Amino acid sequence: MDELKRLADLAELEPHGQFSKWIEGHDILVYRLDGEIKAMSNICRHFGGPIGYHKMKDGVFTCLWHCYQFSAKDGACLTNPKLASRPYKVEVREGAIWVQLVENPGGT
Amino acid sequence: MAILFSRCEKEMDCSKEVVIWNYFDHEHVVGTHYKYYNKCNIVAEKDDWTLVERFYRLPIIGLKTSSYGFMYMENPNLIRSLQFGKIGLVLDQTIHLTDIGPDRCLVATEYRLKAPFFFKLLAPLWKRITDRWFINTWDEDAPMRLRRQKVWNLGFRDFVGIDYVNQKKPQPDGIPSNRPYPVQLPVPKTKGRKDGEYERPFATSVEVGYPKPEQA
């Protein structure tokens, strides 16, 4: 299990209830859904567009570039089921949001 | 016949191949440029040419209209686009691409509008429209091109993503920053969208924006 990385202050979730940020080669979309803070990759697996450019609507994110849509619940891609967005484990502590970038540390 | 001329140029922090991808990626007009384009129809496409019908709203005068556009690669440094409007106007657009360094290029666009002679009177307005159009679309395309170059340099593959992200593995050491970017035309399309038609899902949005950069 790899260590958690501090991504941002909790306050960065406001005013939209979501934000995205680069950290160590990962672009991470953090958002609040039904009171829970969740995170998924912000890199659309179609062509690399930003999934969280638009504010989430009805539990769905729409990528800016080509309108691929993703469920905020689990990152499932509604446009192409093969292109689900990777979820990140996230923790909130000490007023900050922490994410786990690596879960398979043995990989290369 | 009058020819109204306008020229714009800017430098870009990406390779010219990324700019070519951006121009030939027709699906993005209803996404990235959703404020102007509401529909796009790829009528025919093969290798390095394409025929596209686009529906859009012109800046300044707010006119909703559409045109058929034929775009092709004249050579590796020159894209040419001929757009045929509904009222007999023909817009001849050339996009000159020049490498000026690693992941850096100059994009120079020339617009020639072929129109009835009396359109000469509209030349100042035409220049305002094309200048605004160029600036607006440039401002929306620029971050797209920069991001495309960035994810590409991190190892991104179309319809796959970035392996170390997907597989939750550590980022490999020594990812080359100058990964070659091949021009692949036509740009692969989204399967399942019927008859090459693409419509924007919404006309207005609350924009949160591109991701914040990594903190030093």
Contacts between the chains, C-beta under 8 A, distances in Angstrom:
chain1	res1	chain2	res2	distance
A	2	B	170	7.6
A	8	B	212	7.9
A	12	B	212	7.9
A	16	B	206	6.8
A	16	B	208	4.9
A	18	B	208	5.9
A	19	B	208	6.7
A	19	B	211	7.9
A	19	B	212	6.8
A	20	B	208	7.5
A	20	B	210	7.6
A	20	B	211	3.8
A	20	B	212	7.1
A	21	B	211	5.3
A	21	B	212	4.5
A	21	B	213	7.9
A	21	B	214	7.3
A	22	B	211	5.5
A	22	B	212	7.1
A	22	B	213	5.8
A	22	B	214	4.3
A	23	B	214	5.6
A	24	B	171	6.5
A	24	B	214	7.3
A	25	B	154	5.6
A	25	B	162	7.9
A	25	B	164	7.5
A	25	B	165	7.9
A	25	B	171	4.5
A	25	B	175	7.9
A	26	B	165	6.1
A	26	B	171	8.0
A	27	B	151	7.9
A	27	B	211	5.1
A	28	B	211	7.9
A	29	B	211	7.9
A	41	B	161	7.5
A	41	B	165	5.6
A	42	B	211	5.8
A	43	B	151	6.0
A	43	B	156	7.3
A	43	B	161	6.2
A	43	B	162	6.4
A	43	B	165	6.6
A	45	B	159	6.7
A	45	B	160	6.3
A	45	B	161	3.6
A	45	B	166	7.5
A	46	B	158	7.1
A	46	B	159	6.3
A	46	B	190	7.2
A	47	B	25	7.3
A	47	B	148	7.1
A	47	B	158	5.9
A	48	B	147	6.4
A	48	B	148	5.8
A	48	B	151	3.8
A	48	B	152	7.4
A	48	B	156	5.0
A	48	B	161	7.8
A	49	B	31	7.4
A	49	B	144	7.5
A	49	B	147	7.4
A	50	B	147	6.9
A	50	B	210	5.5
A	50	B	211	6.4
A	52	B	208	6.1
A	52	B	211	7.6
A	53	B	207	6.6
A	53	B	208	6.3
A	53	B	209	6.3
A	53	B	210	6.5
A	54	B	205	4.6
A	54	B	206	6.9
A	54	B	207	6.3
A	54	B	208	6.7
A	55	B	205	7.0
A	55	B	206	3.9
A	55	B	207	7.4
A	55	B	208	5.4
A	57	B	202	8.0
A	62	B	201	6.0
A	62	B	202	7.6
A	63	B	31	7.1
A	64	B	31	5.8
A	64	B	32	6.0
A	64	B	144	8.0
A	65	B	28	5.1
A	65	B	31	4.8
A	65	B	32	5.4
A	65	B	144	6.2
A	66	B	27	4.9
A	66	B	28	5.8
A	66	B	31	4.9
A	66	B	190	6.6
A	67	B	30	6.8
A	67	B	31	4.8
A	67	B	198	7.8
A	67	B	200	6.8
A	67	B	201	5.4
A	68	B	190	7.8
A	69	B	201	7.6
A	79	B	190	7.1
A	79	B	192	7.9
A	80	B	159	7.9
A	80	B	190	7.3
A	80	B	191	7.5
A	80	B	192	7.5
A	82	B	159	7.7
A	83	B	159	6.9
A	83	B	161	7.5
A	86	B	161	7.8
A	86	B	165	5.7
A	86	B	166	5.6
A	86	B	168	7.0
A	101	B	168	8.0
A	101	B	170	8.0
A	102	B	168	6.2
A	102	B	169	6.4
A	102	B	170	5.1
A	103	B	168	4.0
A	104	B	167	6.3
A	104	B	168	5.0
A	104	B	169	4.9
A	105	B	169	7.8
A	105	B	170	6.4
A	107	B	164	7.5
A	107	B	167	6.0
A	107	B	168	7.7
A	107	B	169	3.1
A	107	B	170	6.6
A	108	B	169	6.9
A	108	B	170	7.5
A	108	B	172	6.3
